[in-house]
Amino acid sequence: MNKIWLDVTSILQWHRPAVGIIRVEAECAKYALNHQGSAVSFCRFDRNSGYTEVEAFDVRNTIDRIGHVHQTAVVMAAENIPIQSPAVPLTVRLASVVRRILNRLPRRIGDPIFRYLAGRREVAEAGINGIREFRRAMRAFWAPSSMQTTHLQKAPGRQLENALFSHGDVYISLGLDWDQKDPVFIAEQKSLRGFKGIFCCYDLIPVKFPHLCVGDVAAKFANYFVDIAWCADEIVSISECSRRDLSVLLEELGAPIPETTVIKLGSHLPTSNDANVSIQTREAVGGRFILFVSTIERRKNHETLYRAYTRLVDKGVKNLPTLVFVGMPGWGVSDFLADLRFDHRVKHLVKVLANVSDADLNWLYKNMLFSVFPSLYEGWGLAVAESLAAGKFCLASNVASIPEVGGDLIEYLDPWDVQLWADRLEWYFDHPSALAEAEARIQNEYDAPTWDETAITIFTRAERLLGEQRGI
């Protein structure tokens, strides 16, 4: 009897509150446990031993663990936000060394050398990147993917005669594949075993906007998507925007373009009792607040909101609501967090909540004035959907997939236009009746997709592949 295999590697390795990708894998696993019975089995991937089956009991415990991790919110006022130092690029480190050396020379010698080198910085960067690519090419030459795969097959504990997947099975992978999986190994096993594969494209941000990501990731992710294109019988995308971006990339790189299906992510958080909401969260946000739910990183564009608030304060606007950021500090925001810490104009107005439980997040959505979402690019924009599912208005950026989420129920702004954000924030602060009208319309017209619907779409596609292999 052929099976559908759902890969749960990502949730098994996750030990924090769920983020978007983790929630997708967890919710699909939950649906399979509750509704699919023996039709769906679970597996995980290990680079040393390949694929192994995971018991349903372990999957259920993992989902429960993720849903209850860090139930007490860690609330940080702006002055106490920990600042993480991002990795310093090699060119910056080299420039620092050169400056220290030149500072020891007489200025009549050091200054001309500095000007000469400064004018050739682009050459240095190109040379460094060239060396990196040469090293990568040599590693690939001496240890090609096929050799790595052969090594994996022969690793201790790997028994090909008892391989997990059989001819006619369907394998679904929805997690953090670029970090945790080996597409070359998957492609070889598909060829040997004759099973089908469904993969997910969340976004192409590392390829389209590498400057908004940590490290030099553009080449890595471009290679990943090409590898997946050769592996996949079907790719599900979380928006039309992501589907278009993927098709354009694969066409440019000469890779096959598998059949693609757009799925809608669920926007309902688990129900919770207000009695479970932490006292820290209630006290931190005060009586009036607006909400931005997102990891604090450059791409999410928290800085536009900060600058809009400073303009309102400088203008003399009184009684501004608290600006609440829900999310862990990420990379590339050291200067921004330092601004929040030391800017006396707004540090009492900005609160950052990390490790927020589902109960706290539900309460925040329910009690906010409205949400804000100035992100520079999104594969979907889950926080916008969650705001609408809570019946609340959102001011959001007008880029990428975000208009797909909100339709005509919310207002869209240029994410870079700080003054426009300041003006529209102030307008909504002063017009509660407009917010009430918007909320009434949202509650009447917004049909919030559920996570069950997300899972049904994915498993329906898998069942179609099963049927094709059975000749149905």
C-alpha positions as CSV (number, residue, x, y, z in Angstrom):
1,M,0.0,0.0,0.0
2,N,1.5,3.3,-1.1
3,K,2.0,6.0,1.5
4,I,2.2,9.8,1.9
5,W,5.3,10.7,3.9
6,L,5.4,14.1,5.7
7,D,8.8,15.2,6.6
8,V,8.9,16.7,10.2
9,T,12.6,17.3,10.5
10,S,12.2,21.0,11.1
11,I,9.7,20.9,14.0
12,L,11.6,18.1,15.7
13,Q,14.7,20.4,15.8
14,W,12.8,23.5,16.8
15,H,12.8,24.7,20.4
16,R,11.3,28.2,20.3
17,P,7.8,29.6,19.6
18,A,6.6,28.8,16.1
19,V,7.5,31.1,13.2
20,G,5.8,31.0,9.8
21,I,7.6,28.0,8.3
22,I,7.5,26.0,11.5
23,R,3.8,26.7,11.9
24,V,3.1,25.4,8.4
25,E,4.9,22.1,9.0
26,A,3.4,21.8,12.5
27,E,-0.2,22.5,11.4
28,C,0.0,20.1,8.5
29,A,1.4,17.4,10.8
30,K,-1.4,18.1,13.3
31,Y,-4.0,17.8,10.5
32,A,-2.5,14.5,9.4
33,L,-2.6,13.2,13.0
34,N,-6.2,14.2,13.5
35,H,-7.7,13.4,10.1
36,Q,-5.5,11.3,7.9
37,G,-5.0,8.2,10.1
38,S,-2.6,5.7,8.6
39,A,-2.7,7.4,5.1
40,V,0.1,9.6,6.2
41,S,3.3,8.6,7.9
42,F,6.1,10.8,9.2
43,C,9.8,10.9,8.6
44,R,12.9,12.9,9.4
45,F,16.2,13.4,7.6
46,D,19.7,13.0,9.0
47,R,22.8,13.7,6.9
48,N,24.6,10.6,8.3
49,S,21.8,8.1,8.2
50,G,19.3,9.3,5.6
51,Y,15.6,9.1,6.3
52,T,14.0,7.3,9.3
53,E,10.4,7.0,10.3
54,V,9.0,9.0,13.2
55,E,6.2,7.7,15.4
56,A,3.0,9.6,15.5
57,F,3.3,9.8,19.3
58,D,6.6,11.7,18.9
59,V,5.1,14.1,16.4
60,R,2.1,14.9,18.6
61,N,4.4,15.5,21.6
62,T,6.6,17.8,19.4
63,I,3.6,19.9,18.3
64,D,2.4,20.2,21.9
65,R,5.9,21.3,23.0
66,I,6.1,24.0,20.3
67,G,2.7,25.3,21.2
68,H,3.6,25.7,24.9
69,V,7.2,26.7,24.8
70,H,8.0,29.9,26.7
71,Q,4.5,30.5,27.9
72,T,5.7,33.5,30.0
73,A,6.5,36.5,27.7
74,V,9.9,38.1,28.1
75,V,9.1,41.8,27.9
76,M,11.9,44.2,27.2
77,A,11.7,47.9,27.4
78,A,13.6,49.7,24.7
79,E,16.5,50.6,27.0
80,N,17.0,46.9,27.9
81,I,16.9,45.4,24.4
82,P,19.9,43.1,23.9
83,I,22.0,44.2,20.9
84,Q,23.4,41.4,18.8
85,S,26.5,42.1,16.8
86,P,26.2,40.9,13.2
87,A,29.0,39.2,11.4
88,V,31.5,41.8,10.1
89,P,32.2,41.4,6.3
90,L,35.7,40.5,5.4
91,T,36.2,43.7,3.4
92,V,35.3,45.8,6.4
93,R,37.8,43.8,8.6
94,L,40.5,44.2,6.0
95,A,39.8,48.0,5.7
96,S,40.1,48.3,9.5
97,V,43.5,46.5,9.5
98,V,44.7,48.8,6.6
99,R,43.6,51.9,8.4
100,R,45.5,50.9,11.6
101,I,48.7,50.2,9.6
102,L,48.4,53.5,7.7
103,N,47.8,55.5,10.9
104,R,51.3,54.5,12.0
105,L,52.8,56.1,8.9
106,P,53.5,59.8,8.4
107,R,50.4,61.5,6.9
108,R,52.3,62.6,3.8
109,I,52.8,58.9,3.1
110,G,49.7,57.3,4.6
111,D,47.1,59.7,3.1
112,P,48.0,59.1,-0.6
113,I,48.1,55.3,0.0
114,F,44.7,55.4,1.7
115,R,43.1,57.5,-1.2
116,Y,44.6,55.1,-3.7
117,L,43.2,52.0,-1.9
118,A,39.8,53.6,-1.2
119,G,39.3,54.2,-4.9
120,R,39.9,50.5,-5.6
121,R,37.5,49.1,-2.9
122,E,35.3,47.6,-5.6
123,V,38.3,45.7,-7.1
124,A,39.1,44.3,-3.6
125,E,35.5,43.1,-3.1
126,A,35.5,41.5,-6.5
127,G,38.8,39.8,-5.8
128,I,37.6,38.4,-2.5
129,N,34.4,37.1,-4.1
130,G,36.4,35.6,-6.9
131,I,38.6,33.7,-4.4
132,R,35.5,32.5,-2.6
133,E,34.0,31.2,-5.8
134,F,37.3,29.5,-6.7
135,R,37.5,27.8,-3.4
136,R,33.9,26.6,-3.8
137,A,34.6,25.3,-7.3
138,M,37.7,23.4,-6.1
139,R,35.7,21.8,-3.2
140,A,33.0,20.8,-5.7
141,F,35.7,19.4,-8.1
142,W,37.4,17.2,-5.4
143,A,34.1,16.3,-3.6
144,P,31.2,16.5,-6.1
145,S,27.7,16.0,-4.9
146,S,27.5,12.5,-6.3
147,M,30.5,11.5,-4.1
148,Q,28.8,13.1,-1.0
149,T,25.7,11.2,-1.8
150,T,27.6,7.9,-2.1
151,H,29.2,8.6,1.2
152,L,25.8,9.2,2.8
153,Q,24.5,5.9,1.4
154,K,27.4,4.0,2.9
155,A,27.3,5.7,6.2
156,P,27.0,3.4,9.3
157,G,23.4,2.5,9.9
158,R,22.3,3.1,6.3
159,Q,20.5,0.1,5.0
160,L,19.4,0.5,1.4
161,E,17.6,-2.8,1.3
162,N,15.3,-1.4,4.0
163,A,14.9,2.1,2.4
164,L,12.0,4.0,3.9
165,F,10.3,5.1,0.7
166,S,8.8,2.6,-1.8
167,H,7.8,2.9,-5.5
168,G,4.6,4.9,-5.7
169,D,4.9,6.7,-2.4
170,V,4.7,10.5,-2.2
171,Y,7.1,12.5,-0.1
172,I,6.2,16.0,1.2
173,S,8.8,18.5,2.5
174,L,7.6,21.9,3.9
175,G,10.4,22.8,6.3
176,L,13.8,24.6,6.5
177,D,15.1,22.4,3.6
178,W,18.0,24.6,2.6
179,D,19.6,24.1,6.0
180,Q,18.5,20.6,6.9
181,K,18.1,18.5,3.7
182,D,20.2,17.3,0.8
183,P,18.4,17.8,-2.5
184,V,21.0,15.7,-4.4
185,F,20.4,12.8,-2.1
186,I,16.6,13.2,-2.5
187,A,16.9,13.3,-6.3
188,E,19.1,10.1,-6.4
189,Q,16.7,8.2,-4.0
190,K,13.7,9.3,-6.1
191,S,15.4,7.9,-9.2
192,L,16.3,4.6,-7.4
193,R,13.0,4.2,-5.5
194,G,10.4,5.7,-7.9
195,F,8.6,7.9,-5.4
196,K,7.2,11.4,-6.0
197,G,8.0,14.6,-4.2
198,I,6.2,17.8,-3.2
199,F,8.2,20.8,-2.0
200,C,7.3,24.3,-0.9
201,C,8.5,27.7,-2.1
202,Y,8.0,30.3,0.6
203,D,9.8,33.2,-1.0
204,L,12.9,34.2,-3.0
205,I,14.1,37.0,-0.7
206,P,17.7,35.7,-0.4
207,V,17.9,35.7,-4.2
208,K,16.1,38.9,-5.0
209,F,17.3,41.0,-2.0
210,P,20.5,39.4,-0.7
211,H,21.4,42.7,1.0
212,L,18.5,42.2,3.4
213,C,19.7,38.8,4.5
214,V,22.6,37.7,6.7
215,G,25.8,36.7,4.8
216,D,26.3,36.0,1.1
217,V,23.3,33.8,0.5
218,A,22.1,34.6,-3.1
219,A,24.2,31.9,-4.8
220,K,23.3,29.3,-2.1
221,F,19.6,29.8,-2.5
222,A,19.7,30.0,-6.2
223,N,21.4,26.6,-6.3
224,Y,18.9,25.3,-3.7
225,F,15.9,26.3,-5.9
226,V,17.5,24.8,-9.0
227,D,18.1,21.5,-7.0
228,I,14.5,21.5,-5.8
229,A,13.2,22.1,-9.3
230,W,15.0,18.9,-10.4
231,C,13.7,17.0,-7.4
232,A,10.1,18.1,-7.3
233,D,7.1,16.7,-9.1
234,E,5.1,19.6,-7.7
235,I,6.0,22.8,-5.8
236,V,3.4,24.6,-3.6
237,S,3.9,28.3,-3.3
238,I,2.4,30.5,-0.5
239,S,1.4,33.3,-2.9
240,E,1.1,34.2,-6.5
241,C,4.1,36.5,-6.0
242,S,6.3,33.7,-4.8
243,R,5.1,31.4,-7.7
244,R,6.0,34.1,-10.2
245,D,9.4,34.8,-8.7
246,L,10.2,31.1,-8.7
247,S,9.2,30.6,-12.3
248,V,11.2,33.6,-13.5
249,L,14.3,32.4,-11.6
250,L,14.1,28.9,-12.9
251,E,13.6,30.1,-16.4
252,E,16.6,32.4,-16.2
253,L,18.8,29.6,-14.9
254,G,17.6,27.0,-17.4
255,A,16.1,24.7,-14.8
256,P,12.8,22.7,-15.2
257,I,9.7,24.4,-14.0
258,P,7.6,21.8,-12.1
259,E,3.8,22.1,-11.7
260,T,3.1,24.8,-9.1
261,T,0.1,25.3,-6.9
262,V,-0.6,28.3,-4.7
263,I,-1.8,27.6,-1.2
264,K,-3.2,30.0,1.3
265,L,-1.7,29.9,4.8
266,G,-4.1,29.6,7.8
267,S,-4.5,32.8,9.8
268,H,-6.2,31.5,12.9
269,L,-4.1,31.2,16.1
270,P,-5.1,28.5,18.5
271,T,-7.9,29.6,20.7
272,S,-7.0,30.5,24.3
273,N,-8.4,31.8,27.5
274,D,-7.6,35.4,28.5
275,A,-6.8,34.0,32.0
276,N,-3.7,32.5,30.5
277,V,-2.3,35.9,29.3
278,S,0.8,36.9,31.2
279,I,0.8,39.9,33.5
280,Q,4.0,41.1,32.0
281,T,2.4,41.4,28.6
282,R,-0.7,43.3,29.9
283,E,1.4,45.7,31.9
284,A,4.0,46.3,29.1
285,V,1.5,47.5,26.4
286,G,-0.6,49.8,28.5
287,G,-4.1,50.9,27.6
288,R,-3.7,51.9,24.0
289,F,-1.2,50.3,21.6
290,I,-0.6,49.4,18.0
291,L,1.1,46.1,17.0
292,F,3.8,44.9,14.7
293,V,4.3,41.1,14.8
294,S,7.6,40.1,13.2
295,T,11.2,39.1,13.8
296,I,13.1,42.4,14.2
297,E,15.4,42.4,11.2
298,R,16.2,44.8,8.4
299,R,13.8,43.4,5.9
300,K,10.8,43.9,8.2
301,N,11.5,47.7,8.2
302,H,10.8,48.5,11.9
303,E,12.9,51.7,11.3
304,T,10.2,53.3,9.3
305,L,7.8,53.1,12.2
306,Y,10.4,54.4,14.6
307,R,11.1,57.4,12.4
308,A,7.4,58.0,11.9
309,Y,7.0,58.1,15.7
310,T,9.9,60.5,16.2
311,R,8.3,62.9,13.7
312,L,5.0,62.7,15.5
313,V,6.7,63.5,18.8
314,D,8.7,66.3,17.3
315,K,5.5,67.7,15.9
316,G,4.1,67.8,19.4
317,V,1.5,65.0,19.1
318,K,0.4,64.0,22.6
319,N,-0.9,60.7,24.0
320,L,0.6,58.5,21.3
321,P,-0.3,54.8,21.7
322,T,2.4,52.4,22.7
323,L,4.2,50.9,19.7
324,V,4.6,47.2,20.4
325,F,7.0,45.0,18.5
326,V,6.4,41.3,19.0
327,G,9.4,39.3,17.9
328,M,13.0,38.3,18.6
329,P,15.8,40.6,17.6
330,G,17.6,39.3,14.6
331,W,20.6,40.3,12.5
332,G,21.5,43.7,11.1
333,V,19.5,45.8,13.6
334,S,22.2,46.8,16.0
335,D,22.1,50.5,15.1
336,F,18.3,50.5,15.2
337,L,18.1,48.9,18.6
338,A,20.7,51.4,19.9
339,D,18.5,54.2,18.6
340,L,15.6,52.8,20.5
341,R,17.7,52.5,23.6
342,F,19.1,56.0,23.6
343,D,16.4,58.1,21.9
344,H,14.6,59.8,24.8
345,R,11.8,60.9,22.5
346,V,10.4,57.4,22.0
347,K,12.0,54.9,24.3
348,H,9.1,55.1,26.7
349,L,6.7,54.6,23.7
350,V,8.3,51.5,22.2
351,K,8.0,48.0,23.8
352,V,9.5,44.8,22.5
353,L,8.0,41.5,23.5
354,A,9.9,38.3,22.8
355,N,9.0,34.6,23.2
356,V,5.3,35.5,23.2
357,S,2.9,32.6,23.7
358,D,-0.1,32.0,21.5
359,A,-2.4,33.1,24.4
360,D,-0.6,36.4,24.7
361,L,-0.5,36.9,21.0
362,N,-4.3,36.3,20.7
363,W,-4.9,38.8,23.5
364,L,-2.6,41.4,21.8
365,Y,-4.4,41.1,18.4
366,K,-7.8,41.3,20.1
367,N,-7.0,44.4,22.2
368,M,-4.8,46.5,19.8
369,L,-6.0,49.6,18.1
370,F,-4.8,48.3,14.8
371,S,-1.7,46.5,13.4
372,V,1.1,47.8,11.2
373,F,3.2,45.9,8.7
374,P,5.8,48.0,6.8
375,S,7.9,45.1,5.5
376,L,10.0,45.6,2.4
377,Y,9.2,42.2,1.0
378,E,7.2,39.1,2.0
379,G,6.4,35.7,0.6
380,W,3.0,36.0,2.1
381,G,2.5,38.3,5.1
382,L,1.1,36.1,7.8
383,A,0.8,38.8,10.4
384,V,-1.5,40.8,8.1
385,A,-3.8,37.8,7.7
386,E,-3.8,37.2,11.5
387,S,-4.8,40.8,12.1
388,L,-7.7,40.4,9.7
389,A,-8.7,37.1,11.2
390,A,-8.9,39.0,14.6
391,G,-11.2,41.5,12.9
392,K,-8.6,44.3,13.1
393,F,-7.5,46.9,10.6
394,C,-3.9,47.0,9.3
395,L,-1.6,49.7,7.8
396,A,0.7,47.7,5.5
397,S,3.3,48.2,2.8
398,N,2.2,48.0,-0.8
399,V,4.9,45.5,-2.0
400,A,5.2,41.9,-3.1
401,S,2.5,39.6,-1.9
402,I,1.1,41.8,0.9
403,P,-1.8,43.1,-1.3
404,E,-2.8,39.5,-2.0
405,V,-3.3,39.0,1.8
406,G,-5.3,42.1,2.6
407,G,-7.2,42.8,-0.6
408,D,-9.2,46.0,-0.3
409,L,-9.8,45.7,3.4
410,I,-6.7,47.5,4.6
411,E,-4.6,50.5,3.6
412,Y,-1.3,50.2,1.8
413,L,1.6,52.6,2.0
414,D,5.0,53.0,0.4
415,P,7.3,51.3,2.9
416,W,10.0,53.9,2.5
417,D,7.8,57.0,2.9
418,V,8.3,57.9,6.6
419,Q,6.2,61.0,6.4
420,L,3.3,59.3,4.9
421,W,3.4,56.6,7.6
422,A,3.5,59.4,10.2
423,D,0.5,61.2,8.6
424,R,-1.6,58.1,8.3
425,L,-0.8,56.8,11.8
426,E,-1.8,60.2,13.3
427,W,-5.0,60.2,11.2
428,Y,-6.2,56.9,12.5
429,F,-5.3,57.8,16.0
430,D,-7.6,60.8,15.7
431,H,-10.4,59.0,13.9
432,P,-11.6,56.0,16.0
433,S,-14.8,55.9,14.0
434,A,-12.9,55.1,10.8
435,L,-11.3,52.2,12.6
436,A,-14.6,51.0,13.8
437,E,-16.0,51.1,10.3
438,A,-13.0,49.3,8.9
439,E,-13.3,46.6,11.6
440,A,-17.0,46.1,10.9
441,R,-16.3,45.6,7.2
442,I,-13.5,43.2,7.9
443,Q,-15.7,41.1,10.2
444,N,-18.4,41.0,7.6
445,E,-16.3,40.4,4.5
446,Y,-13.0,38.7,5.5
447,D,-13.1,34.9,5.1
448,A,-10.1,33.8,7.1
449,P,-8.4,30.7,5.7
450,T,-7.9,28.0,8.2
451,W,-4.8,25.8,8.7
452,D,-7.0,22.8,8.0
453,E,-7.7,24.3,4.5
454,T,-4.0,24.7,4.0
455,A,-3.3,21.1,4.9
456,I,-6.2,19.8,2.8
457,T,-4.8,21.6,-0.3
458,I,-1.4,20.0,0.2
459,F,-2.6,16.5,1.0
460,T,-5.0,16.7,-1.9
461,R,-2.1,17.4,-4.2
462,A,-0.3,14.4,-2.7
463,E,-3.3,12.1,-3.2
464,R,-3.5,13.2,-6.8
465,L,0.1,12.1,-7.3
466,L,-0.7,8.8,-5.6
467,G,-3.6,8.3,-7.9
468,E,-1.5,9.0,-11.0
469,Q,1.0,6.3,-10.0
470,R,-1.8,3.8,-9.4
471,G,-3.3,4.7,-12.8
472,I,-6.5,6.2,-11.2
